[in-house]
Amino acid sequence: MSSLTEKQRVYHLRKMRTRFTRLDLNHDGFISREDYELMATKLQEYGKLNAENAESTRNAFMTVADGLGLKPGVKIPVEEAAKKANQLFPTIAQEKKMALLKQTHDPLFDALDLNKDGHISLDEFKVYFQIIAPGISEDKVTHSFNVIDSNKNGEISREEFTTAAFDFLHGFEETEVSKVFFGPLLS
C-alpha cells in the first residue's frame, strides 16, 4: 500500500515495537512461545484462577502463539517482529486482517476474562497490565481501559476489545485507542 506516508509508517512501527517489547515477558529480546507460556502462568497466579480456568487460559495463549507461528524453539528478535508486522500489515486484505485478528485476539480476550463472564472488568484489565507492563501507573492503566471501553459501561466487551486491537494493529493514523492498547507507546 504505497499511499501510506512516511509519518504513518513510522507511527505504526512504533506501535509494533511497543507491542513486541511488552510481550517479551522474559526480557530476552525475542518473542517466543516461552513469553506466552509465562503470560499464562502469571495470569493464573495474579488472577487466582482455578485449575479449569488456568487450563483454558493456557490453551488460549498457546492458540495465540500458534497463530503467530511460535512453535517450540522458535525465537524472533523483537525488532525483527516489529519490522515484519510493519511491512506485512498494510498488504493484508481487509477480510483476512479480521480473520487473523479473531484467530489471535478472541483467545486472548477469553484468557483475560478471568471470571468467564463475557467481559473484561477494570480489575481483570489491571491484572493483564501487571504482566505486560508492570511499571505503568494505575492511572494510565485505567485511562487505557476507559478508552477501550467505548460505550463507557465499565467493562470491555469482546467487540470493544477486537475493535481496539484492530485499530492498534492495522491503523496507521494516530488515534487515542491506538496509543493505549498496550499502554503508552514506547519511544
C-alpha positions as CSV (number, residue, x, y, z in Angstrom):
1,M,0.0,0.0,0.0
2,S,2.1,2.9,-1.3
3,S,-0.5,5.5,-0.2
4,L,0.9,5.5,3.4
5,T,3.0,8.4,4.3
6,E,6.4,8.1,6.0
7,K,4.9,9.5,9.2
8,Q,2.2,6.8,9.2
9,R,4.7,4.0,8.6
10,V,7.0,5.4,11.4
11,Y,4.0,5.6,13.8
12,H,2.9,2.1,13.0
13,L,6.4,0.8,13.5
14,R,6.5,2.5,17.0
15,K,3.2,0.7,17.9
16,M,4.6,-2.7,16.8
17,R,7.8,-2.1,18.8
18,T,5.7,-1.3,21.8
19,R,3.6,-4.4,21.3
20,F,6.5,-6.8,20.9
21,T,8.6,-5.2,23.7
22,R,5.7,-5.5,26.1
23,L,5.0,-9.1,25.0
24,D,8.7,-10.1,25.6
25,L,7.9,-11.1,29.2
26,N,11.2,-12.8,29.9
27,H,13.1,-9.7,28.5
28,D,15.5,-11.7,26.4
29,G,15.0,-9.5,23.3
30,F,12.9,-12.2,21.5
31,I,9.3,-13.1,21.0
32,S,8.8,-16.8,21.7
33,R,6.3,-19.4,22.9
34,E,8.0,-19.1,26.3
35,D,6.7,-15.5,26.6
36,Y,3.1,-16.7,26.0
37,E,3.6,-19.6,28.5
38,L,4.9,-17.1,31.0
39,M,1.9,-14.8,30.4
40,A,-0.5,-17.7,31.0
41,T,1.4,-18.7,34.2
42,K,1.4,-15.1,35.5
43,L,-2.3,-14.7,34.6
44,Q,-3.1,-17.8,36.5
45,E,-1.1,-16.6,39.5
46,Y,-2.2,-12.9,39.6
47,G,-5.8,-13.7,38.6
48,K,-6.0,-16.5,41.1
49,L,-7.5,-18.8,38.5
50,N,-8.9,-22.2,39.4
51,A,-7.5,-25.3,37.6
52,E,-10.2,-25.3,34.8
53,N,-9.8,-21.6,34.1
54,A,-6.0,-21.8,34.3
55,E,-6.0,-24.6,31.7
56,S,-8.4,-22.7,29.3
57,T,-6.2,-19.6,29.8
58,R,-3.0,-21.6,28.9
59,N,-4.8,-23.1,25.9
60,A,-5.8,-19.6,24.7
61,F,-2.3,-18.3,24.9
62,M,-0.9,-21.3,23.1
63,T,-3.5,-20.7,20.4
64,V,-2.2,-17.2,20.1
65,A,1.4,-18.4,20.0
66,D,0.5,-21.0,17.3
67,G,-1.3,-18.2,15.3
68,L,1.9,-16.2,15.3
69,G,4.0,-19.2,14.2
70,L,5.8,-19.5,17.6
71,K,6.4,-23.2,17.7
72,P,8.7,-24.6,20.5
73,G,12.2,-23.4,19.9
74,V,11.2,-20.5,17.6
75,K,12.5,-17.1,18.7
76,I,12.0,-13.9,16.7
77,P,14.0,-10.8,17.7
78,V,11.7,-8.1,19.0
79,E,12.9,-5.6,16.4
80,E,12.5,-8.1,13.5
81,A,9.0,-9.0,14.6
82,A,8.1,-5.3,14.7
83,K,9.5,-4.5,11.3
84,K,7.9,-7.6,9.8
85,A,4.5,-6.6,11.2
86,N,5.0,-3.0,10.0
87,Q,5.8,-4.2,6.4
88,L,3.2,-7.0,6.3
89,F,0.1,-5.5,7.8
90,P,-0.6,-2.8,5.2
91,T,-0.5,-5.5,2.5
92,I,-3.2,-7.8,4.0
93,A,-6.7,-7.7,2.6
94,Q,-9.3,-6.3,5.0
95,E,-11.2,-9.6,5.3
96,K,-8.0,-11.5,6.1
97,K,-7.0,-8.9,8.7
98,M,-10.2,-9.5,10.6
99,A,-9.9,-13.3,10.4
100,L,-6.3,-13.2,11.7
101,L,-7.3,-10.8,14.4
102,K,-10.1,-13.1,15.6
103,Q,-7.7,-16.1,15.5
104,T,-5.3,-14.4,17.9
105,H,-7.5,-11.9,19.9
106,D,-10.6,-14.0,20.6
107,P,-8.5,-16.4,22.6
108,L,-6.6,-13.5,24.3
109,F,-10.0,-11.9,25.3
110,D,-11.1,-15.3,26.7
111,A,-7.8,-15.5,28.7
112,L,-8.2,-12.0,30.1
113,D,-11.8,-12.6,31.1
114,L,-10.7,-14.2,34.3
115,N,-14.1,-14.9,35.7
116,K,-15.5,-16.0,32.4
117,D,-18.5,-13.6,32.4
118,G,-18.0,-12.5,28.8
119,H,-16.5,-9.1,29.7
120,I,-13.1,-7.7,30.9
121,S,-13.5,-5.7,34.1
122,L,-11.1,-3.0,35.1
123,D,-9.7,-5.4,37.7
124,E,-9.1,-8.1,35.1
125,F,-7.5,-5.5,32.8
126,K,-5.2,-4.4,35.6
127,V,-4.1,-8.0,36.1
128,Y,-3.1,-8.1,32.4
129,F,-1.1,-4.9,32.7
130,Q,0.6,-6.1,35.8
131,I,2.0,-8.8,33.5
132,I,2.8,-6.9,30.2
133,A,3.7,-3.6,31.7
134,P,4.3,-3.7,35.4
135,G,5.8,-0.2,35.5
136,I,2.7,1.6,34.2
137,S,0.8,3.6,36.7
138,E,-2.7,2.6,37.7
139,D,-3.9,5.9,36.3
140,K,-2.5,5.1,32.9
141,V,-4.0,1.5,33.0
142,T,-7.4,3.0,34.0
143,H,-7.1,5.5,31.1
144,S,-6.3,2.7,28.7
145,F,-9.3,0.8,30.0
146,N,-11.6,3.8,29.7
147,V,-10.5,4.5,26.1
148,I,-11.1,0.9,25.0
149,D,-14.5,0.8,26.9
150,S,-16.1,2.9,24.1
151,N,-19.7,2.7,25.4
152,K,-18.5,3.7,28.9
153,N,-20.4,0.9,30.7
154,G,-17.5,0.0,33.0
155,E,-16.5,-3.2,31.1
156,I,-14.8,-4.1,27.9
157,S,-16.9,-6.3,25.6
158,R,-15.4,-8.7,23.0
159,E,-16.4,-6.2,20.3
160,E,-14.7,-3.3,22.0
161,F,-11.6,-5.4,22.6
162,T,-11.5,-6.5,19.0
163,T,-12.1,-3.0,17.6
164,A,-9.3,-1.6,19.8
165,A,-6.9,-4.4,18.8
166,F,-7.8,-3.9,15.1
167,D,-7.1,-0.1,15.4
168,F,-3.8,-0.8,17.2
169,L,-2.6,-3.4,14.8
170,H,-3.9,-2.2,11.5
171,G,-4.4,1.5,12.0
172,F,-1.8,4.0,10.6
173,E,-3.5,7.1,11.9
174,E,-2.7,8.4,15.4
175,T,-5.9,7.7,17.4
176,E,-6.3,7.7,21.2
177,V,-7.1,3.9,21.3
178,S,-4.1,3.1,19.1
179,K,-1.9,4.9,21.6
180,V,-3.2,2.9,24.7
181,F,-4.0,-0.7,23.7
182,F,-0.6,-1.9,25.0
183,G,-0.3,1.0,27.4
184,P,1.5,4.2,26.4
185,L,3.7,3.9,23.3
186,L,7.4,3.4,23.9
187,S,9.7,5.8,22.1
